[in-house]
């Protein structure tokens, strides 16, 4: 994959995450702790996607989400945290 295109896709995914975090902070007015929790979860998800060479939100499939949820369960993440 062309490095420029790869950087663009990473930036696009990062922008989507930043937009979401801004939305929950400024529009939904959720607490800083809630935002930090989402930010941490999204960081781990982004790393999971990067390991699978998935670089944009448009490339994420239902199967990718299911695999990530399975990974969380294997890592003994509480069910209430996964929901």
C-alpha positions as CSV (number, residue, x, y, z in Angstrom):
1,X,0.0,0.0,0.0
2,X,1.3,3.5,-0.9
3,X,2.6,5.2,2.3
4,X,0.7,8.4,1.5
5,X,-2.6,6.5,1.2
6,X,-1.8,4.6,4.4
7,X,-1.1,7.8,6.3
8,X,-4.3,9.3,5.0
9,X,-6.3,6.3,6.2
10,X,-4.7,6.4,9.6
11,X,-5.4,10.1,9.8
12,X,-9.0,9.4,8.8
13,X,-9.4,6.8,11.5
14,X,-7.8,9.1,14.1
15,X,-10.0,12.0,13.0
16,X,-13.1,9.8,13.4
17,X,-12.0,8.9,16.9
18,X,-11.2,12.5,17.8
19,X,-14.6,13.6,16.5
20,X,-16.3,11.0,18.6
21,X,-14.4,12.0,21.8
22,X,-15.2,15.6,21.2
23,X,-18.8,14.7,20.6
24,X,-19.1,12.9,24.0
25,X,-17.2,15.7,25.8
26,X,-18.8,18.8,24.4
27,X,-22.1,17.8,22.9
28,X,-23.1,15.0,25.3
29,X,-21.3,16.6,28.2
30,X,-20.1,13.3,29.6
31,X,-17.5,13.4,32.4
32,X,-13.8,13.5,31.8
33,X,-13.5,10.1,33.4
34,X,-16.0,8.7,30.9
35,X,-14.1,10.3,28.0
36,X,-10.9,8.9,29.3
37,X,-12.4,5.4,29.5
38,X,-13.6,5.7,25.9
39,X,-10.3,7.1,24.8
40,X,-8.4,4.1,26.4
41,X,-10.8,1.6,24.9
42,X,-10.5,3.1,21.5
43,X,-6.7,3.2,21.7
44,X,-6.8,-0.6,22.3
45,X,-9.3,-1.1,19.5
46,X,-7.2,1.0,17.1
47,X,-4.1,-1.1,17.9
48,X,-6.1,-4.3,17.3
49,X,-7.2,-2.9,13.9
50,X,-3.7,-1.8,13.0
51,X,-2.4,-5.3,13.8
52,X,-5.0,-6.6,11.3
53,X,-3.9,-4.0,8.8
54,X,-7.3,-2.2,9.0
55,X,-6.6,1.4,8.6
56,X,-10.0,3.1,8.1
57,X,-13.4,2.8,9.6
58,X,-14.8,1.9,6.2
59,X,-12.7,-1.3,6.2
60,X,-14.1,-2.6,9.5
61,X,-16.4,-5.6,9.1
62,X,-18.8,-7.2,11.5
63,X,-16.3,-10.1,11.7
64,X,-13.6,-7.7,12.8
65,X,-15.8,-6.5,15.6
66,X,-16.7,-10.0,16.7
67,X,-13.0,-11.0,16.7
68,X,-12.2,-8.0,18.9
69,X,-14.9,-8.9,21.3
70,X,-13.6,-12.5,21.5
71,X,-10.1,-11.1,22.2
72,X,-11.5,-9.0,25.1
73,X,-13.3,-12.1,26.5
74,X,-10.0,-14.1,26.3
75,X,-8.2,-11.3,28.1
76,X,-10.8,-11.6,30.9
77,X,-12.3,-8.2,30.5
78,X,-15.5,-7.9,32.5
79,X,-18.6,-8.5,30.5
80,X,-20.0,-5.2,31.8
81,X,-17.0,-3.4,30.4
82,X,-17.5,-5.1,27.0
83,X,-21.1,-4.1,26.7
